[in-house]
Amino acid sequence: MVAPETGTERTVGQLFASATADLSALVHDEIALAKQEIKKDVTRGAMGGTAGAVAAVIALASIPMFSFAAAYGLHATGLGLAWCFLIVGGAFVLIAVIAALLAVRFFKKLSPPERTIASTKATVDVLKTAKPRPAPITTPEGHKVLTR
C-alpha cells in the first residue's frame, strides 16, 4: 500500500500500527458515546429516585397524622380538631400520590443506550466480514508480480 504523504510503500509494521491506531480510536469513540447515553439515563434515574424517596417520606409522615385524626375522630362528635387532622393527612397523601406518579414518569423514560449498542454491533459486523489482504508477491529484486 502506498503512503499518501511520501509516495512510498508502507511496511507491514506501519500498516499494523495504523490499523491498531484506527481500532483504538474507534473503541474510544464507542466508549465516549456509551458514557454520554448512560449519563442521561443516570440523571433520569436519580430524578425518579428522588421523587420516589419524597413520596415515601411524605407517606410515612402521613401515618402519624391519620393516627391522630382517627383518635381525635373517635373522641369528637362534630367537626373539630379531628377533621382538621384528617384534612391535613389527606393533603399529605395527595402530595405523596403526585410524587409517586412523577417517579413512575421518570422511570419510564429510562432506556438502554441504543445508539451505542447499534454502533457496536455494526463495528463487530464489519470486523467479522473484514478479510486480510495477502501481501503482494515480489521478485527477489523487489518488483511486484502481477497475478489475476
SVG drawing of the C-alpha trace seen along z (x, -y; Angstrom):
<svg xmlns="http://www.w3.org/2000/svg" viewBox="-71 -22 88 37">
<polyline fill="none" stroke="black" stroke-width="0.4" points="0.0,0.0 1.3,-3.5 1.6,-6.0 -0.1,-9.3 2.4,-11.6 5.6,-10.1 4.6,-8.2 6.5,-5.1 5.1,-1.8 4.3,-1.3 5.7,1.6 3.7,4.3 4.6,2.7 3.3,-0.7 0.1,0.9 -0.4,2.8 0.3,-0.4 -2.2,-2.3 -4.8,0.3 -4.2,0.5 -4.5,-3.2 -7.7,-3.3 -9.2,-0.5 -8.2,-2.2 -9.8,-5.4 -13.0,-3.5 -13.1,-1.9 -12.5,-5.3 -15.4,-6.8 -17.7,-3.9 -16.8,-4.4 -17.5,-8.1 -20.9,-7.5 -21.8,-5.0 -20.8,-7.4 -22.9,-10.2 -26.0,-8.0 -25.6,-6.4 -25.1,-9.8 -28.5,-10.9 -30.2,-7.8 -28.4,-8.1 -29.8,-11.7 -33.3,-10.5 -32.9,-7.6 -31.7,-10.0 -34.6,-12.3 -37.0,-9.3 -35.3,-8.0 -35.5,-11.4 -39.3,-11.7 -39.8,-8.2 -37.9,-9.0 -40.0,-12.2 -43.2,-10.1 -42.0,-7.6 -41.1,-10.3 -44.4,-12.1 -46.4,-8.8 -44.5,-8.0 -45.2,-11.4 -49.0,-10.9 -49.2,-7.9 -49.0,-9.8 -51.4,-12.4 -54.0,-9.7 -53.4,-8.1 -54.0,-11.3 -57.0,-12.0 -58.5,-8.6 -58.1,-9.0 -59.5,-12.5 -62.3,-11.4 -63.4,-8.7 -63.3,-11.3 -65.0,-14.2 -68.7,-14.2 -68.6,-17.1 -66.3,-19.0 -63.5,-19.7 -59.8,-19.1 -60.1,-15.6 -61.5,-16.7 -58.6,-19.2 -56.1,-16.3 -58.0,-14.2 -57.8,-17.1 -54.1,-17.6 -53.4,-13.8 -55.4,-13.6 -53.4,-16.5 -50.1,-14.6 -51.4,-11.5 -52.4,-13.6 -48.9,-15.0 -47.4,-11.5 -49.5,-10.2 -48.4,-13.1 -44.7,-12.5 -45.1,-8.7 -46.7,-9.5 -43.7,-11.7 -41.3,-8.9 -43.1,-6.5 -42.9,-9.0 -39.1,-9.5 -38.5,-5.7 -40.5,-5.0 -38.1,-7.3 -35.1,-5.1 -33.8,-3.2 -30.7,-1.3 -28.0,-3.1 -29.5,-2.2 -27.1,-4.2 -24.1,-2.7 -25.5,0.8 -26.3,0.3 -22.9,-1.2 -21.0,1.5 -23.0,4.2 -22.2,2.5 -18.5,2.4 -18.5,6.1 -20.2,7.0 -17.6,5.0 -14.7,6.7 -16.3,10.1 -16.5,9.7 -13.1,8.0 -10.7,10.2 -6.9,9.6 -5.4,8.9 -2.4,11.1 0.9,9.3 1.8,8.8 4.2,11.3 7.5,9.8 10.6,11.0 14.0,11.1 14.8,7.7 11.7,6.2 9.4,6.0 5.7,6.8 4.4,9.9 1.0,9.3 -1.5,12.1 -5.1,12.5"/>
</svg>
